[in-house]
């Protein structure tokens, strides 16, 4: 499967302007039909704690934008949206749409970022979510989730995940952590990883980009710089399965867990 990470700089709390930027990047990338396209966490607003200003229900403008892009380009597309709880808190989610515009998957961030105020303003998710796309068992996570290896191991061992999707708003001072943790999650779970990050800046945070696609040995297939743009790589479930068979670390870990 062709996996495409579209790295963008959001226009702060302006969905229409952010959508226009992403649309231009998608046009420039000339993405092949049938691809899996990833957009960052809260790609339409920036990493905002202003839930009343940015939250939307299913069918809201960012949901419609994603569905229209999926249909118009003939791709599966996953991007970050903000929903809301009955008590007014946000739900930091990743939503996947199919080439016919159907919602295939919705994941809510398990680990809100307490240091940035997210744990106060957003409800934590409660479950890992996976889906079979062309034989790949795809599992999305969001940003701070990356620092919690146990949820990735759960996804690999209990859910059979072969491709992790990480959408993020990961700031510049911790770029080394981003690169190291992405490689670790690939190596320790013998899974491919595709990760897309913001670039540019929010009012208080600067981003470095650095979107990456890794194979199950943690080796880089594609990597972005610091500017808006797209990277892509072919991700083959056969490569994952062969590595797990040839070097059975994950199978051995299952024996320990049992």
Order of alpha helices (4+ residues) and beta strands (2+ residues): beta-alpha-beta-alpha-alpha-beta-beta-beta-alpha-beta-beta-alpha-beta-alpha-beta-beta-beta-beta-beta-beta-alpha-alpha
